[in-house]
Amino acid sequence: MKVVLAGGTGQVGGILNRALTAEGHEVVVLTRRPVRDRDVRWDGRTLGPWTETIDGSDVVINLAGRSVSCRYTEGNLREMMDSRVNSARVVGEAIAAARRPPRVWLQMSTATIYAHRFNEPHDEATGMIGGTEPGVPGYWAFSVEIAKKWEQEQERARTPHTRRVALRSAMVMSPDRGGVFDYLLWLARLGLGGSVAGGAQYVSWIHDRDFVRAVEFLIDREDVAGPVNLAAPSPLPQRAFMGALRSARGIPVGLPAAKWMAEIGAFVLRSDTELLLKSRRVVPGRLLEAGFAFDHPEWSQAAVDLVRRVRQERSRT
Ligand SMILES: NC(=O)c1ccc[n+]([C@@H]2O[C@H](COP(=O)([O-])OP(=O)(O)OC[C@H]3O[C@@H](n4cnc5c(N)ncnc54)[C@H](OP(=O)(O)O)[C@@H]3O)[C@@H](O)[C@H]2O)c1
């Protein structure tokens, strides 16, 4: 297959690029700063010569968007919104204009689209979209708005010959340096892998290999379109999540942090507490219904596998 990864230079793009290339597919990356052989320049906003890569491709996966690991200032929130909405819009326009459109367009979305809640898990059919739940900071609603607008751009595109899927992905856990798992492991090694603000908030996650397998499954399944949750079937409270990570790495203690401590920590790390405090209890309703089987359904086992791969990769470098 010829696969176009728009915004494919980041963490998720790296995971997909490696896996798809290793399987013999031709992968082209759309980036604002092309450096490698198969990089093609685009600006993520306007049509240009890059659209030729889409014409005649089999699959387009759009991952572009300003990183969410930043302070949620007004300017950053605006950039988070614009980079996602504009790139989804222009990818849709390129597909609509293609003489030989791809058969499927996978558009990244996020599990953050669902409401902050602790009781019922969210699947695609019965889950509650967030933004109106009481008692959460207003800017959490803005993150939901970003996800909704992102998906709307894909829905409104006129691409009758291309199946469209929105990937409502949970955090993708991989052994890569600079990825989410690496960051959590680092915190745990500093002794900071304890509960945050009580630790009852749910963490949704997906192992990188299951993420790749789910993407390939969705490429193949002609009968699946629309929003699909990409999350392991067993989200768990943050306290248990960090406990399992610590035990996989052999770290006996993790200091608990109150909400205000998390706020200071997030400020120092130029990040935001929403990533730690929002309860994301998201389950893969449609994937399971369609017959997808997770290789890593349970976090304790997935964490052991990831720690093993981190060690393996670090011992090579
Ligand atoms: N990582 C996760 O666990 C996870 C989970 C759920 C959803 N997501 C979403 O999935 C997408 C990919 O995640 P990731 O972790 O790979 O993100 P990432 O590492 O931050 O990479 C995103 C890519 O988007 C491009 N980009 C950044 N700002 C842009 C802008 N203003 N205009 C156009 N392109 C821009 C960048 O490519 P260039 O600089 O090369 O142009 C970058 O490589 C993101 O939208 C993220 O929100 C990620």
The ligand as a Gaussian input file, in Angstrom:
#p B3LYP/6-31G(d) Opt

LIG

0 1
 N        0.384000      10.531000      21.498000
 C       -0.764000      10.074000      21.944000
 O       -0.788000       9.209000      22.829000
 C       -2.072000      10.598000      21.363000
 C       -3.288000      10.122000      21.860000
 C       -4.473000      10.614000      21.320000
 C       -4.447000      11.548000      20.318000
 N       -3.240000      12.004000      19.859000
 C       -3.233000      12.981000      18.764000
 O       -2.602000      12.358000      17.654000
 C       -1.821000      13.277000      16.924000
 C       -0.403000      12.750000      16.832000
 O        0.117000      12.606000      18.149000
 P        1.670000      12.666000      18.439000
 O        1.865000      12.286000      19.844000
 O        2.405000      11.971000      17.357000
 O        1.891000      14.240000      18.321000
 P        3.249000      15.009000      18.080000
 O        4.413000      14.139000      18.456000
 O        3.120000      16.347000      18.759000
 O        3.260000      15.195000      16.493000
 C        2.271000      15.911000      15.826000
 C        2.770000      16.378000      14.481000
 O        1.925000      17.439000      14.045000
 C        2.665000      18.350000      13.289000
 N        2.279000      19.716000      13.667000
 C        2.494000      20.350000      14.852000
 N        1.983000      21.600000      14.807000
 C        1.464000      21.750000      13.554000
 C        0.834000      22.823000      12.874000
 N        0.655000      24.014000      13.469000
 N        0.429000      22.632000      11.597000
 C        0.636000      21.448000      10.984000
 N        1.255000      20.393000      11.562000
 C        1.659000      20.557000      12.841000
 C        4.131000      18.152000      13.575000
 O        4.788000      17.819000      12.350000
 P        5.881000      18.792000      11.648000
 O        6.463000      19.657000      12.731000
 O        6.858000      17.825000      11.074000
 O        5.142000      19.554000      10.605000
 C        4.188000      16.943000      14.525000
 O        5.091000      15.969000      14.147000
 C       -1.926000      14.610000      17.661000
 O       -2.867000      15.412000      16.997000
 C       -2.402000      14.215000      19.057000
 O       -3.199000      15.214000      19.652000
 C       -2.071000      11.540000      20.354000

